[in-house]
Amino acid sequence: MAMRQTPLTCSGHTRPVVDLAFSGITPYTSSSNGKPMLRQGDTGDWIGTFLGHKGAVWGATLNTDATKAATAAADFTAKVWDAVSGDEVLTLAHKHIVKTVNFTQDSNCLLTGGNDKLLRIYDLSCPEAAPQEIAGHSSAIKKALWCNDDKQILSAAEDKTIRLWDRSSMEEVKMLTFDTSVSSMEYMADGEILAITYGKTIAFYNALSLDLIKTVEAPAPINSASLHPEKDFFVAGGDDFKLYKFDYTTKEELESYKGHFGPVHCVRFSPDGELYASGSEDGTLRLWQTAVGKTYGLWKCVLPEDLGAENSEQLYTSPTEIKA
């Protein structure tokens, strides 16, 4: 019997959820209400809200062990937080809206980018020092990531390019150009694959060489895509409020369903691959099971022999909404 996908709906944001990141099974969301939140991935339970920004928070990230968080905001600042206590550790002033933040693997440096078209590298052990700056994009930077063991930086901007930079020389190494602005860019599968979305296209690149592996065309404009850790399939969400699931090898659309009451801005698999999260214009984060019917967190699978005759049709139960 086919089982219907029933997400955990996590409310609490009063404005669109525009970015999310995982560390372990802990999702971290940013929202245009200026209040990023941390949740427990397998239950959706609210862990904490980071208070301090005075404008929309456009980007959020956690370091590898989830002890530090960072946010990028419309108040012309990036902030570093103690992810355990929720305390603000550091405020980094910028000259324009900040859209993206990313820690090095050792958490010692923070990369930022935004509407002033500059990449900045902050040494968090010496925050009073001026950051290193990299110029080259002709429009606002939407996403910036460390890559290749933090020796290089990858940045996507509204100038319809993705650029690879050498950290030591601060020079551009390679540039990819697109017909339209890139809507998302994320490393997948332990950093082996780069997933990029633009228009209705979902593209996968070799993370080291930036050679194109394959593209998949979706029925609607896509804002974000995420590849399962085992590279069996990927999910994507976009402007038509739907979530799509594709076979990575054959590129076949496996299923689609309306996931939200507004455009989907971000989707991401948890590192263990057991669930994926989606954030939307409707102000909610939703958590979805990879294998529907499997007991995991608050999702419970009940075997037929454990049910009475009056409940014989109820093989699977899940909660509906988790509030902050």
N, C-alpha and C positions, 0 to 999 in steps of 0.2 A: 504494500500500500504506500503510495507516494505521500510524503509528509510536507505540509506547507511550511515555508520559511516564516518564522515569527521572530522579529527582532526584539531586543531589549531597547526600549526608547528612553533615553536619558535627557530629561528636560533640565532647565536651570539657566541656560543662556536666554537672554531676552532679545538678542539680535542674531544675525546669521553666524553659523560656525564655519569659519573660512580656512582653518588649517588644523591638522592633528598630527601627533607623533606618538610612537610607542616606545617604551622601554620595558622589556619583558612583556607582561600582559597588561601593563599600566598605560592607558591612553591619556594624552595631554592635549587639550583643545584650546584654540584661540578663537575669539569672537569679536565682532565689531561692537559688542557692548563693553569692551575694555576689561573684561574679567576672565582671564584664562582659568581653566579648571583641570584638576587631576582626578581620575576615576580608577576604580578597580575593574580590570578588563573583563573578568569572567562573570561578574555580577552587575556591573554598571554602577555600583555604589559610589557615591560622591566621597572623595577623600579630602579635597580642599580647594579653595579659590584663592588666587593670587591677586591681592588688591594693591593698587598703586599707580597704574596708568590712568591718564586723563583723556584718553582717546581710544579709538578702535585698535585692537591688537590683531595684526595681520599675519604674524608668524610666531610659531612656538616650537621649542625643541627641548629634549632631555638629553643629558649626557649618558654614557653607556651604562653606568650603574644606578641611574635615576636618583642621584644625590643632588644634582644641580639642574636647574631649568633656566631657560632664557626665552625672552619675548621681544618681538619687534612691533613697534606701535606708531600710530598716527600722531602722537604727542612729541614727535621728533626725538624719541629715545629708544634705546634697547636696554633691557634690564636683565640682570642675573639674579636668580633666586635660590635660596636653600629649599630644595624640593621636599625635604623631610619636615622642616618646621614651617615652611611657607614664608619665611622672612625674606625681605628684599636685601640682597647683598651688595648690589652695585647698580648705579644708573650711568649709562653711557650716552652723553648728549650728541645729537646729530644736527645737521643743518636742514633736514627735510624728513618726510615720512620714511620710516624704516619698515621694510617689507619682509625681511628674511634674516634668520640667525642660525648659526651652526657651530657646535663645539668641535675642536680637535679630539682625537681619540683619547688623549691624556687629560682633556678638560682644561688645559692651561691657556688655550687661546680661543677667542670667539670671533667668528667671521660674520660680518653684517653687510647688507646691501639694501638699497631703497631708491626713492625718487630723485636723489641727487646724482644718480648714475655712477656712484663710486662704490667699490668694494673696500671695506675696512677690516683690518686684522688687529684685534686688541689683545695685548698680553695681560691676562687676568691676574698675574702675580705682580704686575706693576701698572695698575689701571690709570694712574695719573700721567703716564707717558703717552705722548701722541701716538695714535694708531698708524700703522702702515696703510697706505692708500694705493689702490690700483684703479686707473682710469682707462676707458676704452669704449664702453657702451655709449650709445647716443640717445638712449631713452631709459626710463626707470627700470631698475633691476627687480625682478620678481622673485627669483630664487637663487641661492648660492650655497654650494656644498663643497666640503673638503673631499678630496679623492686621492687615490694612489698613495695610501699611508700618509696622508696630510702633506704630501710633497707638491700637490697641485690643487687648483681650485676650479670648479665648474660653475658658471653663472649663466642664467637665462634672463633675458630682458625683453621689454616691449618693442625693441628695435628688430624683432623677428630673428634674433640670433641666440645661439648658445656658444659661449667661448670658454676655452680651456687655458688656464694661466699657470705659469711656473711660479711656485711660491718664492724661491730664492732670488730669481732674476726679476720677478714681477712683470714678466713679458708674456704676451699672448702666444700660445703654442699652436692652437687650432681653433677654427671657427666653423660652426654649422649654421646654415641659413635655411629659413622656412618661409612658406608663402603667407603665413599668418603668425601672430604672436603665440608663443608657447604658453600653454595654460598650466602645465605642471611638469616637474622633473624630479625623479627620485631614483636612488640606487636600490636594486632588488637582489635577491638570491645571494646574500653575503657579499654584496658589492661586485658581483660578476656582470650584472646586467643593469643598464640604465633605461628606465621607462620614461618616455616623453609623450605628452599629449598636446595636440594643436588642432583646432577645428574639430572635425569628426575622426581624426586619425589618432591611433595609439601606436607608437613606434618603440621598438626595442633595439638598443645599441649595445655593442660590446663595450664594457665599462673602461677597458684599458685603451683600446685602439680608437674608440668612437666610430667603428664601422657599423653600418646598419645591418641588423639581423633580420628583421621583418617588420611589416606594418599591418595593421588591422583597421578596417573602416567600420565605424559604428553608425547606427541609424540617426544619431543626433550629435550635436556638438558635445564634446567630452571635456570635463574640467580636471579629471584626476583618474589615475589607474594604478592598480597594485597587483604585482605578480606573487602567487603563492610561493612560500619558501622552497617547496619541492618542484617548482616550475611546471606543475601539471596544468594549471589554468590561471586566469587572471580576472579581476573584477574592475569595472569602470563605472563612473557616474557622471552625469552632466546636466544639460539644460532642460531635458524633458522629464525631470523628477525621478527617472528610473535608475536602477542598478542593473548592469549587464554582467554576465559571466560567460567567458570564452575559453575554449580549449586552446592552450598555448601552442601546441604542436600543429593542430589542424586549422586553427583560427576560426573554428566553428562556434557560433553563438549557442551556448548550452541552455541558457535561460535568461529571462529578464522579468523584472517586476517593479512596480511602483514602490519606491522605498521611502519617499518623503513627500511633503506638501509644498515643496519648492525645489529649485535647482540644487543638485548635489555638488558641493564645492570641493570635497576631499574624501578619498577612500584610502584605507590602509589595512593590510593584513597584520595581525599580531605576529611577533617573531616565531611563536610556536605553531603558527598556521591554523590554530583551532577556530579562530574567529577573524572577522574583519569589521572595521568601524567605518561609518560614513557620517559626514557632517554636512549640514544643509542650510539654505536660506531660511528654512522654517525654524531655525534656532535650536534644533535638536541634534544630539549625537545618537546614532543607532548602532547597536552591536548585533552582528549576524553570525550564525553558525556556519562554519565551512561544511561540516557533515551534519545535515539536518537529522535529528532524531537521536544523536549521541548525547549521553549524559555529560554535561560540562557546565560547571558553575551553577547558575540558576535554571539552566535547561535540564529537564529530567525526562528520561525515557523509561516508560513503565512497560514491562513485559506482559503479554496477555494473561499468563498464568497467575500474575499477581493482582489481576483485576476481578472484581465480582461481575456477575452477568449483567447487572444494570449499567456497568461502566465499560463494557467490553469494547466500545468504539474509541475510548479515550486512551490511546497508546502513548501520547506525547503531550506534555504540558510545559508551558513557559509563561513567565510573567509578562505584563504589558508595558508598564511605565515605571521608571525609576526617577525620582525627583531629588534635586539637590537639597 
